[in-house]
Amino acid sequence: MSVIDAIRYAAIAVSILVIIAGMALLFMSPSQLEGLFNEKELPVIEFATLTRTDKPNSYLLCPADRCPQASPDDIAPVFDLSSNDLRARLLEYVDRSPDIRTHRLDLENQQFEFVERTPMMRFPDIITVRIYPTDEGGSTLAIYSRSVYGHSDLGANKKRITRWLAAIAPNN
């Protein structure tokens, strides 16, 4: 057997294993997939000292003065809602969403941690939200959405934050 034949057989064997693994993933239930792709330990996020990795698999929306070390992707809007009303809208949205579960609630600091699973493969993504009252009686928030697995998210975290903001906006 020549070296080329050995490489060809090895490539065929690897291809067959990849196909078998892909077929197994297709026939797994959502709960089985969730068990396969577990969440990592979730440290408490401090937006005032948050620093980000260089991986492009996260999105940060933050008020201009609340994330000084993190370079937010966008500045958070100010809502014409009290911080308690904004919190109620946020938690109501999460409760209605079957792919989102609450991981941590810190009502005293108005900071919340959620895990949202991707619909098909059930990968966990982590979303941290902190609500801040404004001096004018309204409120704003910081949202840090990040993928647990992978290097890039192909814009999924930005889309998530846009969807969440649309759902909790006062005119909805």
C-alpha angles and dihedrals in degrees: 000000000000126000090251091054091049091051091047092051091047091050091050091049092050091047091052091050091050091050092049092049091048092050090049090053091050093057098044119107120240091255091051090050091049089054090051094050103043126181119255121234109290115224118202110265118226106197092197091062100025116138122184133222121242092247113111094225100102141065127205126198111183142159110261096254102036104071104042096160100039110064100226119225089224140002115253120244123242113239126212088230132096115253089251092053091047090050090051091052092048095049091044090054091049091048091054093049114087095197094054125078129182114244102174135008120193102178094173092060094029090235123138136184122207136180117213119190122213109247100239110029096023095229110170120241121187123224122188118191129186122183121210127193115227127222090247094061096261128101143230134190147209119227122188113186119182140166119241094206132039136029101254129030098198090233096306095130093051090049090049093053091046090051093047093049091050090051096050098038113122094243092062 
